[in-house]
Amino acid sequence: MLDIFITRKDAAATPVWLVRSGETENWCETHAGPGAAWVATSGFKGEAGKVLLLPDGSGGLAGVLLGVGDGSDHFVAGALPTVLPMGDYRLAGERHGDVAKAALGYALGTYRFTRYSGAPREWPRLVLPESVNGEEVSRLARATFLARDLINTPASDMNPADLAAAAEKVALAHEASFRVVEGEALLAENYPMIHAVGRAAGVAPRLIELRWGRADAPKVTLVGKGVCFDTGGLDLKPSSAMLLMKKDMGGAACVLALAQMLMEAKLDIRLRLLIPAVENSVSGNAFRPGDVLSSRKGITVEIGNTDAEGRLVLADALVEADEENPDLIIDMATLTGAARTALGPDLPPFYTDDEDLASEIAVSSEAMSDPLWRMPLWKPYDGWLESKIADVNHVSDGPFAGSITAALFLRRFVEKTRSHVHFDIYGWAPKAKPGRPVGGEAQGIRALYHLLQRRYGA
């Protein structure tokens, strides 16, 4: 359990009251005295994320008010750690919302990316109510921190070899088997598109594989796009579009964080993790617009744009995943700007033909306050990927439905596995919220963890 949490019932702790907008007068009436007068003097109105320290008669701290606004942000307690004095605190009074989510929000508020500046610091502690499973909340927080750290690390220190080392560290911590297919070995083992996308980079491309769990348990395979930096290739991005491309391995970061949670929880599954890790770079041997690539599946793919490289490396990895016919394949990728145009940065779309799975995802998304939205695999758009010289083009020749056509392209590479879901995530928080600073962000993994726990948990 994270050391910011304590569970002792006898712990002396300062009360924290959660107050909605418009309810400050009610709080003041209930808590008559200097505290109520101070609230009126301060102008505190219960705005989301606002924190008010309440002095006692001797200059100490009598309590804290946390504004929760309309209550829609379940993680608003992330505003507390940075403003509270050191000490122990407890949630008090009539609490609004899910206490476990408040605890998770508090934990998320302690995140700092300190690899290059700053130093780890101590935080005030929160007393967990008996109803909150501190180990579970800590597990969710640690996974989020892992994904954020990986995404926030610049490509100079998070190239394909570094990403493989990060995955191996997680594997070793849970006694999982680990394997990497690297460089020219990708051609020998028939991963031609992973090789083609990554061959121009100074650090060789690779396919990272982790396996964990008993061999005859239900098979769950996670696939994550690990493009550690994306220049756009010969279809070079402008400088402004390259600034955030260290985050193009956000899908890999998220599936690795999800794998860590599943192993920590010891779910009875046969877990497999596949990460095609590459840099999409420019050099004399870079793949070109108009090239035709072979794929692991045998499908020939015409390259319409080298800046749509993620779906190519995912395709080879998905074929590898599909060959085992697992019970479920989950792939996650920072794949298209079209998804952001459609749904914005905070609401990742997902695609699946499995109606039961789609319903489960919707339930888990709601339960975990982890926003996700189903988008259609609209079959009439499949024709937009036709090629005159190859089996398929990997992009359409028009500006419309880019996220849908990418999902349709990927669907071609999963045949045996009935249950497959693709997530087109952003992996980045462009605007700070309590507990969610600007920077790398885990998306979808709390919902998927909840879903898999419901299916395979004890």
GIHU-V920732 format. One line per field, one symbol per residue. ss: DSSP state (H for helix, E for strand, L for the rest). phi: phi as a letter, one per 20 degrees, with the letter a starting at -180 (. if undefined). Layout:
BEGIN
ss: ???
phi: ???
END
This chain:
BEGIN
ss: LLLLEELLLLLLLEEEEEEELLLHHHHHHHLLLHHHHHHHHHLLLLLLLLEEEEELLLLLEEEEEEEEELLLLLLHHHHLLLLLLLLEEEEELLLLLLHHHHHHHHHHLLLLLLLLLLLLLLLLEEELLLLLLHHHHHHHHHHHHHHHHHHHLLLLLLLHHHHHHHHHHHHHHLLLEEEEEELLHHHHLLLHHHHHHHLLLLLLLEEEEEEELLLLLEEEEEEEEEEEEELLLLLLLLHHHHLLHHHHHHHHHHHHHHHHHHHHLLLLEEEEEEEEEEEELLLLLLLLLLLEEELLLLLEEELLLLLLLHHHHHHHHHHHHHLLLLLEEEEEELLLHHHHHHHLLLLEEEEELLHHHHHHHHHHHHHLLLLEEELLLLHHHHHHHLLLLLLEELLLLLLLLHHHHHHHHHHLLLLLLLLEEEEELLLEELLLELLELLEELLLLHHHHHHHHHHHHLL
phi: .gfedccffeffbffceecfgndfffffffdfpgffffffffmfcnfgnfccedfefdnedercddfdlenfefdfffffgfdffgqdcbfcmeedneffffffggfffefbedfdbmbgcecfddfefgfdefffffffffffffffffffffffcbegfffffffffffffclefbbcdclfffffdmcffffffefeefdffadecccboffefgecddccfdefbcfnmfefffgfeegdffefdfffffffffggfffgflfeceeccccfdbdeddafdffcgnfddecgfnfeceeeafedefffffgffffgfffelffbdddcbeecffffffcmfecfeccbeefffgffffffgffdlcfbbfdeefggfgffefceccfbeeceeceelffffffffffgdcdfefdccdddeembdecfcgmcfgqgbfcnfffffgfffffcff
END
